[in-house]
Amino acid sequence: MATGAFGVKSGRSLGDIRTLPPFIRLLAGTQLAFNVGFFAVLPYLAEHLGGALGMGGWLVGLVLGLRTFSQQGLFVVGGALTDRYGPRPVVLAGCVLRIAGFVWLGYAQSTVAVVSAVVCVGFAAALFSPAVESETARQAVRHEQATGHPRARTLAVFSAAGQAGAFLGPLLGSLLLLADFRTACWAGAAVFVAVLAGHWRWMPRGEHHRDGAAARHPQGALRATARNGPFLLLCLAYSTYLLAYNQLYLALPEEVVRATGSQAALGWLFALSSLLVVCAQLPVTRAAGERIGHRTALCLGLAVVSAGFLTVAAAAPAALRGTPGLGPAAVYVLLLTLGQMLAVPAARALVTELVDERHLGFSMGALSSLSGLVVLGGSAATGALFGTGLAPVVVWSLLACVPLLGAVAGRAVRVRNPCR
């Protein structure tokens, strides 16, 4: 029976879920619920701020930027708290804050109240997500050691669950908005009440190792991370993926508007991306695992993402319009999503091989926070690039270079005693 660096054996995708321990299924299920609650509200926030509350465009952008910063930029804080206190209290605190933030947001009218509620919502995710992600990674390693079930396939279940939530959340939100934005906020809060109850009831106590100076002093994890060259290279490679993925919200709308004159087709393309991950994440991870290792999967995924940008660049001189003009954009979304399915579980699996388990929460948070900083600067540069008047073939070709550079960085990552 063939096995590769992922240690993959034959089996059906649904079997991957059924054979996982109940605690890992709980973590995957709460990731799904987390995204359902999040995407039932947040995609409609900008319209609520600019329409119902009458905020100016610059203020709407500022509020959305503060939400992103309070979430992505503070992941490392949630990770450090997870290492210090364990995942259970951090997850529960994140759920309480998210419930409070959504209810507050539903009733907020003034700018100060809106900003405070949005920061509360963002910081809740900065607590919840690193705790859940690091505990999932930790449990995936233990499950692999106990049964031989590859950690990357366990992490792929987690990714697929999150994408299912990202697909279902906006659909729920669009139905709730038939009432009003406040109703959507209450529904989002209700989802997190269910998540809170589930973790309060079933998340094990005492699942945390607090031995050693690193757990008592977060600066120990910071020093270890700063000296961990392979992990920093992984962060660089992963940041190029996130920057490329962020083009779904910047470059893709530009291309869709160029081809059709409106953004109406964007929703269908986003749905295509989410459905592809839900349906194909586990088979892709299983198929890749039979042939390649985590590092190679990461690099291959980044190369596939680059090919998506090159597809649009190659079609740009033809300047296709209408439905045919959406063809390159659709291929770009498909290749970006395929690259995501290869790269994301591999990157998370690599973290477990590159860092001490005591630093796993901090490292998962640092992976997101450091990558978020790169995306912040890179997105500004991308926006400026589209404003220079360069030909689309040049712009999309330059964007294709970003994940290729990430693949080079990923290839340079050296793992001691890689998991097989």
Phi, psi and chi 1 to 4 in degrees:
 res  aa     phi    psi   chi1   chi2   chi3   chi4
   1 MET       -  126.3 -174.8  175.3  -65.1      -
   2 ALA   -75.9  134.8      -      -      -      -
   3 THR  -132.7  148.1   58.9      -      -      -
   4 GLY  -120.1 -159.8      -      -      -      -
   5 ALA   -65.7  -20.5      -      -      -      -
   6 PHE   -84.0   -9.8  -78.5   29.3      -      -
   7 GLY    66.0   37.0      -      -      -      -
   8 VAL   -82.6  137.7  176.5      -      -      -
   9 LYS  -115.1  166.7  -58.7  176.9 -178.3  178.4
  10 SER   -68.7  157.6   60.7      -      -      -
  11 GLY   156.5  157.2      -      -      -      -
  12 ARG   -86.1  156.4  -63.9 -179.2  178.9  178.0
  13 SER   -59.5  -43.6  -61.0      -      -      -
  14 LEU   -63.9  -29.0  -72.2  178.6      -      -
  15 GLY   -64.3  -31.6      -      -      -      -
  16 ASP   -58.0  -36.5  -77.9    9.2      -      -
  17 ILE   -78.2  -46.1  -58.7  172.9      -      -
  18 ARG   -64.1  -32.6  -71.5 -164.8  -61.4  -95.4
  19 THR   -85.9   -5.1   59.9      -      -      -
  20 LEU   -74.8  150.3  -67.4  176.1      -      -
  21 PRO   -62.4  154.7  -21.2   31.6      -      -
  22 PRO   -56.3  -36.9  -26.6   34.8      -      -
  23 PHE   -65.0  -40.8 -175.9   30.4      -      -
  24 ILE   -68.1  -37.8  -64.3 -179.8      -      -
  25 ARG   -63.6  -36.3  -66.4 -157.4  -58.9  -91.1
  26 LEU   -61.8  -44.8  169.4   67.0      -      -
  27 LEU   -63.5  -42.7  -66.8  170.4      -      -
  28 ALA   -65.9  -41.2      -      -      -      -
  29 GLY   -64.5  -37.7      -      -      -      -
  30 THR   -73.1  -29.1   51.7      -      -      -
  31 GLN   -64.4  -40.5  177.0   68.3    1.2      -
  32 LEU   -61.2  -49.1 -176.0  151.0      -      -
  33 ALA   -63.8  -38.4      -      -      -      -
  34 PHE   -57.1  -47.2  179.7   89.7      -      -
  35 ASN   -72.8  -32.4  -82.7   -2.9      -      -
  36 VAL   -60.4  -49.8  167.4      -      -      -
  37 GLY   -63.5  -40.1      -      -      -      -
  38 PHE   -66.5  -51.1  178.8   85.7      -      -
  39 PHE   -79.8   -7.2  -75.1  101.6      -      -
  40 ALA   -74.4  -18.0      -      -      -      -
  41 VAL  -118.0  -53.4  176.5      -      -      -
  42 LEU   -63.7  -35.9  -93.3  -64.0      -      -
  43 PRO   -61.7  -19.4  -25.3   36.2      -      -
  44 TYR  -104.6    6.0  -50.9  102.5      -      -
  45 LEU   -67.8  -44.1  177.6   59.4      -      -
  46 ALA   -59.9  -43.7      -      -      -      -
  47 GLU   -64.1  -38.7  174.4   62.4   26.1      -
  48 HIS   -64.1  -44.2  172.1   69.6      -      -
  49 LEU   -66.5  -45.5  -62.5  179.0      -      -
  50 GLY   -78.5  -30.6      -      -      -      -
  51 GLY   -91.1  -71.9      -      -      -      -
  52 ALA   -64.2  -38.6      -      -      -      -
  53 LEU   -95.9  -11.9  -59.5 -173.3      -      -
  54 GLY    69.0   27.0      -      -      -      -
  55 MET   -73.5  148.2  -69.6 -175.1  175.7      -
  56 GLY   -70.2  161.0      -      -      -      -
  57 GLY   -59.1  -40.5      -      -      -      -
  58 TRP   -65.5  -35.5   70.6  -90.0      -      -
  59 LEU   -72.8  -37.9 -172.6   53.6      -      -
  60 VAL   -60.3  -44.9  171.8      -      -      -
  61 GLY   -61.6  -39.8      -      -      -      -
  62 LEU   -63.9  -44.4  176.5   62.1      -      -
  63 VAL   -61.9  -44.7  170.3      -      -      -
  64 LEU   -65.0  -37.9  -64.3  178.4      -      -
  65 GLY   -64.9  -38.8      -      -      -      -
  66 LEU   -65.1  -36.8  -75.2  171.8      -      -
  67 ARG   -63.1  -44.0 -171.7 -151.3   64.3   78.2
  68 THR   -63.8  -43.4  -59.7      -      -      -
  69 PHE   -65.6  -44.0  173.7   77.1      -      -
  70 SER   -67.0  -17.7   62.1      -      -      -
  71 GLN   -97.5  -73.1  176.7  174.9  -35.9      -
  72 GLN   -63.2  -42.4 -158.9   76.1   18.6      -
  73 GLY   -67.9  -22.6      -      -      -      -
  74 LEU  -106.5   12.5  -62.6  179.1      -      -
  75 PHE   -55.4  -36.9  -98.1   40.0      -      -
  76 VAL   -63.8  -30.1   68.2      -      -      -
  77 VAL   -67.2  -47.3  175.1      -      -      -
  78 GLY   -60.5  -38.7      -      -      -      -
  79 GLY   -64.2  -42.5      -      -      -      -
  80 ALA   -64.9  -40.3      -      -      -      -
  81 LEU   -65.7  -35.2  -69.6  172.7      -      -
  82 THR   -64.1  -43.3  -59.8      -      -      -
  83 ASP   -62.6  -34.6  -73.6  -18.8      -      -
  84 ARG   -80.0  -44.2  176.2   65.6 -179.3   87.7
  85 TYR  -112.3   -8.3  -61.6  105.1      -      -
  86 GLY    92.5  163.6      -      -      -      -
  87 PRO   -72.5  -32.4   25.4  -34.1      -      -
  88 ARG   -59.8  -54.8 -169.0  173.8 -166.8  -87.2
  89 PRO   -65.7  -30.7   20.8  -31.9      -      -
  90 VAL   -70.6  -42.7  179.6      -      -      -
  91 VAL   -62.8  -45.4  167.0      -      -      -
  92 LEU   -63.3  -41.4  -63.5  179.3      -      -
  93 ALA   -63.8  -40.0      -      -      -      -
  94 GLY   -63.0  -39.9      -      -      -      -
  95 CYS   -64.4  -44.5  -70.7      -      -      -
  96 VAL   -60.7  -45.2  170.1      -      -      -
  97 LEU   -63.9  -39.9  -79.8  179.4      -      -
  98 ARG   -65.7  -40.4 -178.7   53.0   69.0   87.6
  99 ILE   -60.8  -48.8  -66.0  165.4      -      -
 100 ALA   -61.9  -41.0      -      -      -      -
 101 GLY   -65.4  -42.2      -      -      -      -
 102 PHE   -66.5  -44.3  -86.7  164.3      -      -
 103 VAL   -62.6  -44.0  173.5      -      -      -
 104 TRP   -59.9  -44.8 -167.4   -4.5      -      -
 105 LEU   -62.9  -35.5 -173.3   59.9      -      -
 106 GLY   -64.8  -26.3      -      -      -      -
 107 TYR  -108.1   -8.0  -72.3   89.1      -      -
 108 ALA   -67.3  135.3      -      -      -      -
 109 GLN  -121.9  -39.6  -61.7  -67.9  -37.8      -
 110 SER   -82.8  162.0   68.6      -      -      -
 111 THR   -61.5  -43.5  -60.6      -      -      -
 112 VAL   -61.7  -43.3  172.2      -      -      -
 113 ALA   -65.8  -41.7      -      -      -      -
 114 VAL   -63.5  -47.3  167.7      -      -      -
 115 VAL   -61.1  -43.9  168.2      -      -      -
 116 SER   -62.6  -43.0  -60.0      -      -      -
 117 ALA   -65.6  -40.9      -      -      -      -
 118 VAL   -66.7  -41.3  163.3      -      -      -
 119 VAL   -64.2  -38.7  168.7      -      -      -
 120 CYS   -61.0  -44.7 -176.4      -      -      -
 121 VAL   -61.6  -44.4  167.3      -      -      -
 122 GLY   -66.7  -44.4      -      -      -      -
 123 PHE   -67.5  -30.2 -174.5   59.0      -      -
 124 ALA   -58.5  -43.1      -      -      -      -
 125 ALA   -68.1  -33.2      -      -      -      -
 126 ALA   -65.6  -23.3      -      -      -      -
 127 LEU   -86.7  -51.0  -66.2  176.8      -      -
 128 PHE   -65.5  -52.1 -178.0   98.3      -      -
 129 SER   -64.4  -49.4  -67.5      -      -      -
 130 PRO   -61.9  -35.1  -19.6   31.2      -      -
 131 ALA   -65.2  -46.1      -      -      -      -
 132 VAL   -68.7  -43.4  171.6      -      -      -
 133 GLU   -64.8  -44.8  -70.7  174.8    8.7      -
 134 SER   -68.5  -37.1   62.2      -      -      -
 135 GLU   -69.9  -35.4 -170.5   59.3   23.5      -
 136 THR   -62.9  -43.7  -58.7      -      -      -
 137 ALA   -62.9  -42.2      -      -      -      -
 138 ARG   -63.5  -45.5 -178.6  179.5  -71.5  109.2
 139 GLN   -68.0  -32.5  -64.8  -61.4  -34.0      -
 140 ALA   -63.9  -40.2      -      -      -      -
 141 VAL   -64.7  -45.0  172.3      -      -      -
 142 ARG   -64.5  -39.3  -66.7  177.6 -178.5  175.0
 143 HIS   -65.5  -38.6 -173.3   51.0      -      -
 144 GLU   -64.4  -43.2 -179.9 -177.0   74.6      -
 145 GLN   -65.1  -33.5  -67.4  169.5  -15.7      -
 146 ALA   -82.8  -33.8      -      -      -      -
 147 THR  -124.9  -15.0   66.9      -      -      -
 148 GLY    85.5   -1.9      -      -      -      -
 149 HIS   -69.5  122.5 -172.6  -81.9      -      -
 150 PRO   -63.0  137.0   15.6  -24.8      -      -
 151 ARG   -61.7  -34.9   65.5 -173.5   69.6  178.4
 152 ALA   -63.5  -34.5      -      -      -      -
 153 ARG   -72.7  -34.4  -81.2  168.5   60.9 -176.8
 154 THR   -63.8  -43.6  -59.4      -      -      -
 155 LEU   -68.3  -28.2  -64.4  169.9      -      -
 156 ALA   -66.9  -37.1      -      -      -      -
 157 VAL   -59.2  -43.5  170.6      -      -      -
 158 PHE   -60.8  -44.9 -174.8   81.2      -      -
 159 SER   -64.0  -43.7  -65.0      -      -      -
 160 ALA   -63.8  -38.0      -      -      -      -
 161 ALA   -63.4  -42.2      -      -      -      -
 162 GLY   -62.2  -41.0      -      -      -      -
 163 GLN   -68.9  -34.7  -75.7  -62.6  -38.3      -
 164 ALA   -60.9  -41.0      -      -      -      -
 165 GLY   -64.9  -38.8      -      -      -      -
 166 ALA   -65.5  -27.8      -      -      -      -
 167 PHE   -79.9  -43.2  174.6   72.4      -      -
 168 LEU   -77.2  -32.1  -64.8  172.1      -      -
 169 GLY   -56.8  -53.8      -      -      -      -
 170 PRO   -60.5  -33.4  -24.7   35.0      -      -
 171 LEU   -64.2  -44.2  -62.0  179.6      -      -
 172 LEU   -61.9  -44.6  173.6   63.4      -      -
 173 GLY   -61.5  -40.8      -      -      -      -
 174 SER   -63.6  -34.0   64.1      -      -      -
 175 LEU   -71.8  -42.1  -66.7  175.2      -      -
 176 LEU   -67.1  -31.6  -65.7  168.4      -      -
 177 LEU   -69.4  -12.1  -75.1  172.3      -      -
 178 LEU   -62.3  -24.3  -65.6  175.0      -      -
 179 ALA   -86.0  -81.0      -      -      -      -
 180 ASP  -169.2  174.3   54.6   23.3      -      -
 181 PHE   -63.5  -35.6 -177.8   75.9      -      -
 182 ARG   -63.2  -37.8 -177.0  173.9  -64.3  170.5
 183 THR   -63.1  -41.0  -59.3      -      -      -
 184 ALA   -61.8  -40.0      -      -      -      -
 185 CYS   -64.4  -41.9  -72.1      -      -      -
 186 TRP   -64.0  -39.4  -88.9  105.7      -      -
 187 ALA   -65.6  -41.9      -      -      -      -
 188 GLY   -60.2  -42.2      -      -      -      -
 189 ALA   -63.1  -39.0      -      -      -      -
 190 ALA   -63.4  -37.9      -      -      -      -
 191 VAL   -59.5  -42.0  170.7      -      -      -
 192 PHE   -75.6  -23.6  -77.9   93.2      -      -
 193 VAL   -63.2  -41.8  168.9      -      -      -
 194 ALA   -65.3  -41.1      -      -      -      -
 195 VAL   -62.6  -43.7  173.6      -      -      -
 196 LEU   -59.8  -45.8  173.6   65.0      -      -
 197 ALA   -63.6  -40.9      -      -      -      -
 198 GLY   -63.2  -44.4      -      -      -      -
 199 HIS   -72.3  -34.6  -81.0  -79.8      -      -
 200 TRP   -62.8  -38.2 -179.2  -87.3      -      -
 201 ARG   -81.1  -43.0  173.2   64.9  178.4   83.8
 202 TRP  -114.0  -13.7  -71.7  -61.6      -      -
 203 MET   -72.4  122.4 -165.1  170.3 -160.9      -
 204 PRO   -61.5  147.1  -20.7   32.9      -      -
 205 ARG   -90.4  153.8  -59.1  173.9 -174.3  -91.9
 206 GLY    70.6   23.0      -      -      -      -
 207 GLU   -90.8   28.9  -82.4  -71.5  -46.3      -
 208 HIS  -129.9  140.0  179.1   56.8      -      -
 209 HIS   -98.3  113.4  -61.9  -75.0      -      -
 210 ARG  -111.2   20.1  -74.2 -162.6  -77.6  175.7
 211 ASP   -80.3  151.1   54.3  -41.0      -      -
 212 GLY    95.0  156.7      -      -      -      -
 213 ALA   -66.6  -30.2      -      -      -      -
 214 ALA   -62.0  -35.4      -      -      -      -
 215 ALA   -72.5  -32.5      -      -      -      -
 216 ARG   -81.0  -28.4  -67.0 -169.5  -62.4  -89.5
 217 HIS  -128.3  104.5  -57.7  -68.0      -      -
 218 PRO   -58.3  -25.2  -24.5   33.2      -      -
 219 GLN   -63.9  -21.5   61.0  -93.6   31.0      -
 220 GLY   -65.6  -41.1      -      -      -      -
 221 ALA   -66.6  -37.5      -      -      -      -
 222 LEU   -63.9  -44.0  178.4   60.2      -      -
 223 ARG   -64.8  -42.9  -76.6 -165.3  -61.2  -91.5
 224 ALA   -62.5  -39.1      -      -      -      -
 225 THR   -67.6  -43.5  -61.6      -      -      -
 226 ALA   -63.5  -26.8      -      -      -      -
 227 ARG   -94.6   -2.7  -65.0  171.1 -178.1  170.9
 228 ASN   -93.1   85.5 -168.8  -23.4      -      -
 229 GLY   -56.5  -47.6      -      -      -      -
 230 PRO   -58.9  -39.3  -27.4   36.4      -      -
 231 PHE   -66.0  -39.8  175.1   73.1      -      -
 232 LEU   -65.3  -36.1  -65.1  177.4      -      -
 233 LEU   -64.3  -39.4  -80.3  172.5      -      -
 234 LEU   -61.9  -42.4  174.7   62.2      -      -
 235 CYS   -59.4  -41.3  -70.6      -      -      -
 236 LEU   -63.2  -46.3  177.1   59.9      -      -
 237 ALA   -62.6  -43.4      -      -      -      -
 238 TYR   -67.2  -33.9 -170.4   72.2      -      -
 239 SER   -65.4  -32.9   68.7      -      -      -
 240 THR   -68.7  -33.7   65.2      -      -      -
 241 TYR   -63.6  -47.6  153.3   72.2      -      -
 242 LEU   -62.8  -39.0  -80.4 -177.2      -      -
 243 LEU   -64.2  -40.9 -179.3   55.8      -      -
 244 ALA   -65.2  -42.8      -      -      -      -
 245 TYR   -63.6  -34.0 -173.3   82.2      -      -
 246 ASN   -63.6  -17.6 -162.7   56.4      -      -
 247 GLN   -70.0  -11.6  -59.7  -44.6  -51.4      -
 248 LEU   -59.4  -26.3  -76.3  173.6      -      -
 249 TYR  -104.7   -3.5  -50.4  103.9      -      -
 250 LEU  -127.2  -62.9 -174.2   57.2      -      -
 251 ALA   -74.0  -41.8      -      -      -      -
 252 LEU   -60.8  -47.1 -179.1   61.4      -      -
 253 PRO   -57.5  -38.0  -26.9   36.2      -      -
 254 GLU   -59.3  -43.9  -69.2  -86.6  -11.0      -
 255 GLU   -69.7  -39.9  175.4   62.8   13.8      -
 256 VAL   -65.5  -43.0  169.8      -      -      -
 257 VAL   -64.4  -39.6  169.8      -      -      -
 258 ARG   -61.0  -40.3 -178.5 -152.4   62.4   76.9
 259 ALA   -79.6  -35.5      -      -      -      -
 260 THR  -121.5  -13.8   65.8      -      -      -
 261 GLY    87.1   -3.1      -      -      -      -
 262 SER  -151.7  173.3   76.2      -      -      -
 263 GLN   -99.0   13.9  -64.1 -170.6   18.2      -
 264 ALA   -58.9  -33.2      -      -      -      -
 265 ALA   -79.0   -8.5      -      -      -      -
 266 LEU   -60.7  -43.2  -85.1  177.2      -      -
 267 GLY   -58.3  -40.5      -      -      -      -
 268 TRP   -66.1  -38.1  -66.3  101.5      -      -
 269 LEU   -69.3  -38.3  -67.9  174.3      -      -
 270 PHE   -64.8  -42.0  -72.8  149.1      -      -
 271 ALA   -62.7  -38.4      -      -      -      -
 272 LEU   -59.5  -43.5  173.1   65.6      -      -
 273 SER   -63.1  -48.7  175.0      -      -      -
 274 SER   -64.5  -43.6  -66.1      -      -      -
 275 LEU   -63.8  -36.7  -83.8  176.7      -      -
 276 LEU   -63.1  -41.9 -173.4   60.2      -      -
 277 VAL   -65.9  -44.3  174.5      -      -      -
 278 VAL   -59.8  -42.1  171.9      -      -      -
 279 CYS   -84.1  -31.3  -63.3      -      -      -
 280 ALA  -116.6   -6.5      -      -      -      -
 281 GLN   -57.7  -49.6  176.2   69.4   78.6      -
 282 LEU   -68.3  -44.6  -60.7 -179.6      -      -
 283 PRO   -61.3  -38.8  -25.2   34.9      -      -
 284 VAL   -64.3  -45.3  165.8      -      -      -
 285 THR   -63.6  -40.2  -56.8      -      -      -
 286 ARG   -65.0  -44.9 -172.9  177.0   65.4 -112.8
 287 ALA   -65.7  -40.8      -      -      -      -
 288 ALA   -66.5  -37.7      -      -      -      -
 289 GLY   -66.1  -21.1      -      -      -      -
 290 GLU   -76.5  -11.9  -67.7  174.5   -9.2      -
 291 ARG  -127.3  -32.0  -61.7  169.3  177.7   83.6
 292 ILE  -133.4  165.0   57.6  178.5      -      -
 293 GLY   -94.9  179.4      -      -      -      -
 294 HIS   -59.7  -48.4  -60.4  148.0      -      -
 295 ARG   -62.9  -42.8 -174.6 -178.2   63.3  172.9
 296 THR   -66.0  -39.2  -56.6      -      -      -
 297 ALA   -62.2  -41.0      -      -      -      -
 298 LEU   -60.6  -49.0  171.6   64.7      -      -
 299 CYS   -65.9  -41.5  -63.3      -      -      -
 300 LEU   -63.3  -41.8  178.7   60.0      -      -
 301 GLY   -60.0  -42.3      -      -      -      -
 302 LEU   -66.1  -36.8  -69.4  169.2      -      -
 303 ALA   -65.5  -38.7      -      -      -      -
 304 VAL   -65.7  -40.3  170.8      -      -      -
 305 VAL   -59.5  -43.9  170.1      -      -      -
 306 SER   -60.1  -39.0  179.2      -      -      -
 307 ALA   -62.0  -32.0      -      -      -      -
 308 GLY   -63.1  -44.6      -      -      -      -
 309 PHE   -63.7  -40.5  -72.8  104.4      -      -
 310 LEU   -65.9  -29.8  -70.8  174.8      -      -
 311 THR   -61.1  -46.2  -61.4      -      -      -
 312 VAL   -66.8  -40.1 -179.0      -      -      -
 313 ALA   -61.2  -42.2      -      -      -      -
 314 ALA   -66.1  -33.8      -      -      -      -
 315 ALA   -85.1  -13.4      -      -      -      -
 316 ALA   -57.8  -43.3      -      -      -      -
 317 PRO   -59.8  -26.7  -26.0   36.2      -      -
 318 ALA   -74.0  -21.7      -      -      -      -
 319 ALA    50.6   48.7      -      -      -      -
 320 LEU   -65.1  146.4  -60.9  173.4      -      -
 321 ARG  -124.0  166.0  -57.8  -79.6 -178.9  177.4
 322 GLY    68.4 -152.2      -      -      -      -
 323 THR   -59.1  -44.4  -58.0      -      -      -
 324 PRO   -59.6  -31.8  -24.1   34.9      -      -
 325 GLY   -67.1  -20.6      -      -      -      -
 326 LEU   -80.1  -12.7  -72.7  174.4      -      -
 327 GLY   -55.6  -53.5      -      -      -      -
 328 PRO   -59.3  -37.8  -24.7   34.1      -      -
 329 ALA   -64.4  -40.2      -      -      -      -
 330 ALA   -65.6  -41.3      -      -      -      -
 331 VAL   -64.3  -40.0  173.5      -      -      -
 332 TYR   -58.4  -46.3  157.9   71.5      -      -
 333 VAL   -63.4  -41.6  170.2      -      -      -
 334 LEU   -62.4  -46.0  -73.1  171.3      -      -
 335 LEU   -70.9  -37.6  -69.1  177.2      -      -
 336 LEU   -60.8  -42.7  178.4   67.3      -      -
 337 THR   -69.2  -39.8  -54.2      -      -      -
 338 LEU   -62.3  -42.8  176.5   58.7      -      -
 339 GLY   -61.1  -39.3      -      -      -      -
 340 GLN   -61.3  -42.9  170.8 -167.5   -7.3      -
 341 MET   -65.5  -28.9  -70.7 -171.2  -74.5      -
 342 LEU   -80.8  -43.2  -72.9  165.3      -      -
 343 ALA   -81.3  -40.6      -      -      -      -
 344 VAL   -68.3  -52.0  172.7      -      -      -
 345 PRO   -60.9  -34.8  -21.6   34.3      -      -
 346 ALA   -65.7  -42.3      -      -      -      -
 347 ALA   -63.3  -43.0      -      -      -      -
 348 ARG   -67.0  -36.7  -71.9  174.6  175.5  164.4
 349 ALA   -66.5  -37.8      -      -      -      -
 350 LEU   -63.0  -35.7  -81.8  169.3      -      -
 351 VAL   -57.3  -41.5  173.1      -      -      -
 352 THR   -66.5  -21.8   65.7      -      -      -
 353 GLU   -91.5  -17.4  -63.5 -179.9    3.9      -
 354 LEU  -102.3  -16.5  -66.9  171.5      -      -
 355 VAL  -126.3  157.5  -56.1      -      -      -
 356 ASP   -66.8  141.8 -170.0  -57.0      -      -
 357 GLU   -58.8  -31.5 -176.5 -179.8  -12.6      -
 358 ARG   -64.3  -24.1  -65.2  172.2  -58.2  166.9
 359 HIS  -101.9   11.6  -57.8  153.8      -      -
 360 LEU   -63.8  -43.2 -166.3   53.4      -      -
 361 GLY   -61.7  -47.7      -      -      -      -
 362 PHE   -60.3  -42.2 -176.5   90.9      -      -
 363 SER   -68.8  -39.9  -62.1      -      -      -
 364 MET   -62.2  -41.0  -76.0  -68.5 -173.1      -
 365 GLY   -66.0  -40.9      -      -      -      -
 366 ALA   -65.3  -36.5      -      -      -      -
 367 LEU   -57.9  -43.9 -180.0   68.8      -      -
 368 SER   -74.1  -42.7  -66.7      -      -      -
 369 SER   -68.3  -46.0  -67.8      -      -      -
 370 LEU   -64.0  -41.4  -67.9  174.8      -      -
 371 SER   -65.4  -36.9  -60.6      -      -      -
 372 GLY   -62.7  -38.1      -      -      -      -
 373 LEU   -64.3  -41.2  -70.4  175.0      -      -
 374 VAL   -63.8  -42.3  171.8      -      -      -
 375 VAL   -64.4  -38.1  170.7      -      -      -
 376 LEU   -59.0  -50.0 -177.4   62.3      -      -
 377 GLY   -69.7  -40.5      -      -      -      -
 378 GLY   -66.9  -34.9      -      -      -      -
 379 SER   -67.5  -38.9  -65.1      -      -      -
 380 ALA   -62.1  -42.1      -      -      -      -
 381 ALA   -65.5  -38.4      -      -      -      -
 382 THR   -65.0  -43.3  -57.1      -      -      -
 383 GLY   -59.2  -41.9      -      -      -      -
 384 ALA   -65.2  -35.2      -      -      -      -
 385 LEU   -62.7  -42.4 -171.2   62.9      -      -
 386 PHE   -68.4  -21.7  -85.0  101.4      -      -
 387 GLY   -88.9    0.2      -      -      -      -
 388 THR   -83.2  -13.5   59.3      -      -      -
 389 GLY    83.0   10.0      -      -      -      -
 390 LEU   -65.6  152.9  -69.9  172.4      -      -
 391 ALA   -62.6  143.4      -      -      -      -
 392 PRO   -54.4  -35.3  -27.3   35.1      -      -
 393 VAL   -61.4  -35.6   62.4      -      -      -
 394 VAL   -71.7  -45.5  176.1      -      -      -
 395 VAL   -62.2  -48.2  174.1      -      -      -
 396 TRP   -69.8  -29.6  -75.3   85.5      -      -
 397 SER   -68.3  -39.8  -64.0      -      -      -
 398 LEU   -65.1  -39.9  -70.6  173.6      -      -
 399 LEU   -63.4  -33.2  -70.3  173.9      -      -
 400 ALA   -64.9  -25.0      -      -      -      -
 401 CYS   -71.2  -25.1  -66.3      -      -      -
 402 VAL   -62.8  -56.8  173.8      -      -      -
 403 PRO   -65.3  -26.6   19.8  -30.5      -      -
 404 LEU   -64.7  -40.7  -77.0 -178.8      -      -
 405 LEU   -62.6  -37.6  -69.1  174.4      -      -
 406 GLY   -63.8  -36.9      -      -      -      -
 407 ALA   -64.8  -37.3      -      -      -      -
 408 VAL   -63.7  -44.7  172.1      -      -      -
 409 ALA   -63.5  -41.7      -      -      -      -
 410 GLY   -63.4  -36.7      -      -      -      -
 411 ARG   -65.7  -26.9 -164.9   61.3 -169.0  167.3
 412 ALA   -81.2   -8.4      -      -      -      -
 413 VAL   -67.6  127.5  173.9      -      -      -
 414 ARG  -111.3  122.9  -66.6  -70.8  179.2  -96.8
 415 VAL  -107.3  127.8 -179.8      -      -      -
 416 ARG   -81.5  134.1  -61.9  176.4 -176.3  174.1
 417 ASN    47.8   58.2  -58.9  -40.4      -      -
 418 PRO   -56.4  145.7   24.5  -33.2      -      -
 419 CYS   -68.9  137.5 -119.3      -      -      -
 420 ARG  -123.0      -  -62.9 -165.6   64.8   80.4
